[in-house]
Amino acid sequence: MNTSPPVTIQTLQAFSDAWNAHDIDALMSFMAPNCIFETVSGPDVHGNRFEGHAAVREAFAAAWKNFPDAQWLNGKHFVAGDRGVSEWLFVGTSVDGKRVEAKGVDVFTFANGKILVKNAFRKMRT
């Protein structure tokens, strides 16, 4: 029997806050041990897929390495049972100096009060 509290809008806001604080330990505290992260781009239909705490942790930290000033702003979140969505505006400057500003969403699947899957989508500006 699962006794973990369910994921709520407040949980997703705290997850977003951890991203903006660049706090990897706080961020990973929201993730299930067998978590999956599907990125906005990559060679496969789902972008790049990272599975398990260690791989997801490394992939999450790469966002700040690639965009040292990264922020996910104007968050709007909703939860419906074991699914949820966060809308945001990504802003950041890449290590090569390119400024990025684009809307995006994360589509989540939850299990036992944690984020099991984070599937990210972001607009591509031309």
One Martini backbone bead per residue (centre of mass of N, CA, C, O) as a GRO file, in nm:
protein
  126
    1MET     BB    1   0.095   0.037   0.023
    2ASN     BB    2   0.056   0.374  -0.037
    3THR     BB    3   0.185   0.655   0.183
    4SER     BB    4   0.239   0.868  -0.006
    5PRO     BB    5   0.217   1.167  -0.100
    6PRO     BB    6   0.093   1.343  -0.332
    7VAL     BB    7   0.120   1.510  -0.608
    8THR     BB    8   0.135   1.863  -0.648
    9ILE     BB    9   0.144   2.184  -0.729
   10GLN     BB   10   0.351   2.245  -0.504
   11THR     BB   11   0.557   2.038  -0.593
   12LEU     BB   12   0.610   2.162  -0.876
   13GLN     BB   13   0.707   2.433  -0.765
   14ALA     BB   14   0.948   2.320  -0.603
   15PHE     BB   15   1.086   2.196  -0.848
   16SER     BB   16   1.124   2.465  -0.997
   17ASP     BB   17   1.288   2.604  -0.774
   18ALA     BB   18   1.529   2.405  -0.795
   19TRP     BB   19   1.609   2.479  -1.078
   20ASN     BB   20   1.655   2.793  -1.019
   21ALA     BB   21   1.876   2.716  -0.784
   22HIS     BB   22   2.067   2.485  -0.873
   23ASP     BB   23   1.953   2.213  -0.699
   24ILE     BB   24   2.021   1.887  -0.720
   25ASP     BB   25   1.928   1.762  -0.452
   26ALA     BB   26   1.643   1.873  -0.452
   27LEU     BB   27   1.558   1.768  -0.727
   28MET     BB   28   1.605   1.456  -0.665
   29SER     BB   29   1.388   1.435  -0.430
   30PHE     BB   30   1.144   1.411  -0.657
   31MET     BB   31   1.267   1.145  -0.757
   32ALA     BB   32   1.258   0.844  -0.858
   33PRO     BB   33   1.471   0.581  -0.864
   34ASN     BB   34   1.331   0.497  -1.169
   35CYS     BB   35   1.377   0.731  -1.342
   36ILE     BB   36   1.277   0.954  -1.622
   37PHE     BB   37   1.442   1.138  -1.895
   38GLU     BB   38   1.309   1.347  -2.155
   39THR     BB   39   1.423   1.534  -2.399
   40VAL     BB   40   1.402   1.792  -2.644
   41SER     BB   41   1.650   1.628  -2.769
   42GLY     BB   42   1.750   1.394  -3.029
   43PRO     BB   43   1.772   1.084  -3.207
   44ASP     BB   44   1.499   1.021  -3.092
   45VAL     BB   45   1.160   1.035  -3.053
   46HIS     BB   46   1.237   1.120  -2.729
   47GLY     BB   47   1.518   1.190  -2.768
   48ASN     BB   48   1.667   1.172  -2.476
   49ARG     BB   49   1.731   0.896  -2.248
   50PHE     BB   50   1.710   0.879  -1.892
   51GLU     BB   51   1.800   0.624  -1.645
   52GLY     BB   52   1.799   0.687  -1.338
   53HIS     BB   53   1.939   0.873  -1.097
   54ALA     BB   54   2.228   0.916  -1.210
   55ALA     BB   55   2.153   0.996  -1.504
   56VAL     BB   56   1.956   1.226  -1.436
   57ARG     BB   57   2.144   1.400  -1.272
   58GLU     BB   58   2.346   1.454  -1.502
   59ALA     BB   59   2.141   1.580  -1.700
   60PHE     BB   60   2.045   1.812  -1.525
   61ALA     BB   61   2.329   1.945  -1.476
   62ALA     BB   62   2.379   2.013  -1.782
   63ALA     BB   63   2.198   2.259  -1.804
   64TRP     BB   64   2.393   2.445  -1.629
   65LYS     BB   65   2.645   2.404  -1.798
   66ASN     BB   66   2.514   2.512  -2.075
   67PHE     BB   67   2.329   2.719  -1.871
   68PRO     BB   68   2.432   2.906  -1.612
   69ASP     BB   69   2.147   3.107  -1.621
   70ALA     BB   70   1.916   2.929  -1.587
   71GLN     BB   71   1.551   2.963  -1.641
   72TRP     BB   72   1.212   2.895  -1.512
   73LEU     BB   73   0.937   3.075  -1.598
   74ASN     BB   74   0.606   3.117  -1.533
   75GLY     BB   75   0.474   2.896  -1.373
   76LYS     BB   76   0.248   2.627  -1.463
   77HIS     BB   77   0.031   2.396  -1.285
   78PHE     BB   78  -0.079   2.043  -1.309
   79VAL     BB   79  -0.298   1.787  -1.162
   80ALA     BB   80  -0.392   1.432  -1.259
   81GLY     BB   81  -0.316   1.226  -1.058
   82ASP     BB   82  -0.045   1.058  -1.232
   83ARG     BB   83  -0.047   1.350  -1.367
   84GLY     BB   84   0.143   1.627  -1.530
   85VAL     BB   85   0.200   1.993  -1.571
   86SER     BB   86   0.452   2.225  -1.695
   87GLU     BB   87   0.480   2.562  -1.752
   88TRP     BB   88   0.732   2.762  -1.941
   89LEU     BB   89   1.014   2.994  -1.943
   90PHE     BB   90   1.303   2.979  -2.112
   91VAL     BB   91   1.620   3.112  -1.985
   92GLY     BB   92   1.943   3.161  -2.154
   93THR     BB   93   2.305   3.121  -2.165
   94SER     BB   94   2.529   2.992  -2.338
   95VAL     BB   95   2.865   2.916  -2.346
   96ASP     BB   96   2.863   3.066  -2.651
   97GLY     BB   97   2.637   3.322  -2.605
   98LYS     BB   98   2.353   3.214  -2.652
   99ARG     BB   99   2.032   3.327  -2.654
  100VAL     BB  100   1.748   3.190  -2.474
  101GLU     BB  101   1.385   3.197  -2.562
  102ALA     BB  102   1.136   2.958  -2.445
  103LYS     BB  103   0.871   2.768  -2.458
  104GLY     BB  104   0.736   2.512  -2.225
  105VAL     BB  105   0.710   2.158  -2.124
  106ASP     BB  106   0.611   1.928  -1.872
  107VAL     BB  107   0.557   1.578  -1.863
  108PHE     BB  108   0.409   1.380  -1.609
  109THR     BB  109   0.487   1.093  -1.404
  110PHE     BB  110   0.358   0.925  -1.122
  111ALA     BB  111   0.503   0.762  -0.814
  112ASN     BB  112   0.487   0.748  -0.488
  113GLY     BB  113   0.524   1.080  -0.474
  114LYS     BB  114   0.682   1.086  -0.750
  115ILE     BB  115   0.891   1.131  -1.018
  116LEU     BB  116   0.915   0.921  -1.296
  117VAL     BB  117   0.840   1.125  -1.543
  118LYS     BB  118   1.028   1.351  -1.762
  119ASN     BB  119   0.881   1.534  -2.034
  120ALA     BB  120   1.029   1.745  -2.267
  121PHE     BB  121   0.920   2.066  -2.413
  122ARG     BB  122   1.038   2.292  -2.683
  123LYS     BB  123   1.069   2.559  -2.845
  124MET     BB  124   1.187   2.653  -3.178
  125ARG     BB  125   1.381   2.904  -3.275
  126THR     BB  126   1.460   3.108  -3.586
   0.00000   0.00000   0.00000
